Amino acid sequence: MADTAILSHFHKKQAWMASHINAAQFPTAESKQGLAIYQTAESLPALPGKEDSSSLVEGITVYAVDCHPLMVRYAKTLAMKWPEPDQALMLEFLSQLSLTDLDPAPGTDITLYVAMSEGTPVATGMVFTSEEETGSVAGIYDVFGVNEDAKRAALAHVFTSTSADTIVCETA
């Protein structure tokens, strides 16, 4: 896979995440700070190793975020990835994400996932797919779990949910 395609894909993902704050009529100072923290933590995705496509975990169900209540659970769960002092800022930023308010760039598709165990959110993940000159690229991002089983379940689900020509995965 050409590095330029991965870089182009990553820049589209970064632009989409930032658009929820940059395109907002009245973004809060806290949401801007949360975006800055998020951007600092981002890393260029790479081709995944064999250990990245884990197996399913019993007792954990992964849902595509398709309504506001699941978006809230996604934001609250992913915010826990950051140290306690940053969590409120991250929640402010992540709560601005919307899959319906802004049209994604042409040739892109975004799916957010939240994993639940006994009705409690335990993990998150994102598949950001873009059409590049070399074919479709799916990036696996924001995989976080409150424990290793939850993270493994989310990772396994997002890997099996895409059929892109190339799959890359965030390394951090």
C-alpha positions as CSV (number, residue, x, y, z in Angstrom):
1,M,0.0,0.0,0.0
2,A,1.4,3.4,-1.0
3,D,2.3,5.6,2.0
4,T,0.6,8.5,0.2
5,A,-2.8,6.7,0.2
6,I,-2.5,6.0,3.9
7,L,-1.5,9.6,4.6
8,S,-4.4,10.9,2.4
9,H,-6.8,8.6,4.2
10,F,-5.5,9.8,7.6
11,H,-5.8,13.5,6.7
12,K,-9.5,12.9,5.7
13,K,-10.2,11.2,9.0
14,Q,-8.5,14.1,10.9
15,A,-10.5,16.7,8.9
16,W,-13.8,14.8,9.7
17,M,-13.0,14.7,13.4
18,A,-12.1,18.4,13.5
19,S,-15.1,19.5,11.3
20,H,-17.4,18.9,14.3
21,I,-15.7,21.8,16.1
22,N,-14.5,23.9,13.2
23,A,-17.9,23.9,11.5
24,A,-19.9,24.6,14.7
25,Q,-21.5,28.0,15.0
26,F,-20.6,28.3,18.7
27,P,-17.9,25.8,19.7
28,T,-17.1,25.8,23.3
29,A,-13.6,26.5,24.6
30,E,-13.7,23.1,26.2
31,S,-14.6,21.3,23.0
32,K,-11.7,23.1,21.3
33,Q,-9.4,22.0,24.0
34,G,-10.7,18.4,23.7
35,L,-10.0,18.5,20.0
36,A,-6.5,19.7,20.6
37,I,-5.9,16.8,23.1
38,Y,-7.4,14.3,20.6
39,Q,-5.2,15.6,17.8
40,T,-2.1,15.4,20.0
41,A,-2.9,11.7,20.7
42,E,-3.5,10.7,17.1
43,S,-1.0,8.6,15.3
44,L,-0.6,7.6,11.6
45,P,-2.2,4.2,11.1
46,A,-0.2,1.3,9.9
47,L,-0.9,-2.1,8.4
48,P,-2.0,-4.3,11.2
49,G,-0.1,-7.3,12.6
50,K,-1.7,-10.7,13.1
51,E,-2.3,-9.9,16.8
52,D,-4.6,-7.0,15.8
53,S,-7.5,-9.2,14.6
54,S,-8.5,-10.7,17.8
55,S,-11.3,-13.3,18.4
56,L,-14.8,-12.5,19.6
57,V,-15.4,-12.3,23.4
58,E,-18.5,-13.9,25.0
59,G,-20.9,-11.6,26.9
60,I,-19.9,-8.5,24.9
61,T,-22.2,-7.2,22.1
62,V,-21.0,-4.5,19.7
63,Y,-23.5,-2.1,18.2
64,A,-23.1,0.4,15.4
65,V,-23.8,3.9,16.7
66,D,-27.0,4.8,14.9
67,C,-28.9,6.9,17.5
68,H,-28.2,9.6,20.1
69,P,-28.2,7.3,23.1
70,L,-25.5,5.2,21.6
71,M,-23.5,8.3,20.6
72,V,-23.6,9.4,24.2
73,R,-22.4,6.0,25.4
74,Y,-19.7,6.1,22.7
75,A,-18.5,9.6,23.8
76,K,-18.6,8.8,27.6
77,T,-16.7,5.5,27.1
78,L,-14.0,6.8,24.8
79,A,-13.4,9.8,27.0
80,M,-12.2,7.3,29.7
81,K,-9.2,6.6,27.5
82,W,-7.6,9.8,28.6
83,P,-6.2,10.7,32.0
84,E,-8.8,11.9,34.6
85,P,-7.8,15.7,34.2
86,D,-8.6,15.5,30.4
87,Q,-11.7,13.4,30.5
88,A,-14.2,16.3,30.9
89,L,-12.6,18.1,27.9
90,M,-12.6,14.9,25.8
91,L,-16.3,14.3,26.7
92,E,-17.1,17.9,25.6
93,F,-15.3,17.3,22.3
94,L,-16.6,13.8,21.6
95,S,-20.2,14.8,22.5
96,Q,-20.1,17.1,19.4
97,L,-19.6,14.2,17.0
98,S,-22.5,13.5,14.8
99,L,-23.1,11.0,12.0
100,T,-26.0,13.0,10.6
101,D,-25.4,16.8,11.1
102,L,-22.4,17.1,8.7
103,D,-22.1,15.4,5.4
104,P,-18.8,13.5,5.2
105,A,-16.4,14.2,2.4
106,P,-17.3,12.4,-0.8
107,G,-15.9,8.9,-0.9
108,T,-15.8,8.5,2.8
109,D,-17.9,6.4,5.2
110,I,-17.7,6.5,9.0
111,T,-19.1,4.0,11.4
112,L,-18.7,4.3,15.2
113,Y,-19.2,1.3,17.5
114,V,-19.9,0.9,21.2
115,A,-19.6,-2.5,22.9
116,M,-21.9,-3.4,25.8
117,S,-21.7,-5.9,28.5
118,E,-24.9,-6.4,30.6
119,G,-26.2,-3.0,29.4
120,T,-23.0,-1.1,30.3
121,P,-20.8,0.4,27.7
122,V,-17.3,-1.2,27.9
123,A,-15.5,-0.4,24.6
124,T,-15.5,1.8,21.5
125,G,-14.2,1.6,18.0
126,M,-14.3,3.5,14.7
127,V,-14.1,2.4,11.1
128,F,-13.3,5.3,8.8
129,T,-13.2,4.3,5.1
130,S,-12.0,6.4,2.3
131,E,-11.6,5.9,-1.5
132,E,-8.0,6.5,-2.5
133,E,-6.3,6.3,-5.8
134,T,-5.2,2.7,-4.9
135,G,-8.6,1.6,-3.8
136,S,-10.6,1.7,-0.6
137,V,-8.8,2.1,2.7
138,A,-10.5,1.4,6.0
139,G,-8.8,2.8,9.1
140,I,-9.5,1.3,12.5
141,Y,-9.4,4.0,15.1
142,D,-10.3,4.9,18.7
143,V,-10.4,1.3,19.9
144,F,-10.7,1.5,23.6
145,G,-11.9,-0.9,26.3
146,V,-12.4,-0.6,30.0
147,N,-10.5,-3.9,30.2
148,E,-8.6,-6.1,27.8
149,D,-11.5,-8.4,27.0
150,A,-13.7,-5.4,26.0
151,K,-11.0,-3.9,23.9
152,R,-10.4,-7.3,22.2
153,A,-14.1,-7.7,21.5
154,A,-14.3,-4.2,19.9
155,L,-11.2,-4.7,17.9
156,A,-12.4,-8.1,16.6
157,H,-15.8,-6.6,15.6
158,V,-14.4,-3.6,13.8
159,F,-11.9,-5.7,11.8
160,T,-14.7,-8.1,10.6
161,S,-17.0,-5.2,9.8
162,T,-15.0,-3.9,6.8
163,S,-14.3,-5.3,3.4
164,A,-12.0,-2.5,2.2
165,D,-9.1,-3.3,-0.2
166,T,-6.7,-2.2,2.6
167,I,-7.1,-2.1,6.3
168,V,-4.9,0.1,8.5
169,C,-4.9,0.4,12.2
170,E,-4.1,3.2,14.7
171,T,-1.0,2.1,16.6
172,A,-1.6,4.0,19.8
